[in-house]
Amino acid sequence: MKNLSILCKDFDLTDAIKLYATEKVSSLNKYLPDDGSTASFNLRLGKVTNHQHTGKVFYAEMSIKTPEKNFGALVESDDIYAAIDVLKDDLAHNIAHYKDKTHSKNIRSARKFKEALLTTAE
């Protein structure tokens, strides 16, 4: 995926994490218009603090910039892989919600236009 930049803070980015994150982020392309070819993905992975060893230690944050709208999410978890999974699910939900919202707005405006045509024709 050419539009993906990954930034790690307070831990090393291994090839396994990079491959896993790339696979999960590329699955978001199906939700975006033009299969995500015009979108840019910025993924930030890191530790909340270096002193904490239990609980929600890791975070994953992503911003997706598309020509229409920007999407973003932040997730904290005890495992970096789990944080990436939940982040992908949150972003998929946000993008699908936006698409449903714009679709329903288009249908509503089309109905209003059709009603206005019918009332002016009478």
Protein Blocks (a to p, Z undefined) as FASTA:
>chain_A
ZZbccddehiacdfklmmmmmmmmmmmmmmpghhlmmpccddddddfbfkbcghjfbccd
dddddfkbccddddddfbfklmmmmmmmmmmmmmmmmmmmmmmmmmmmmmmmmmmmmmmm
ZZ
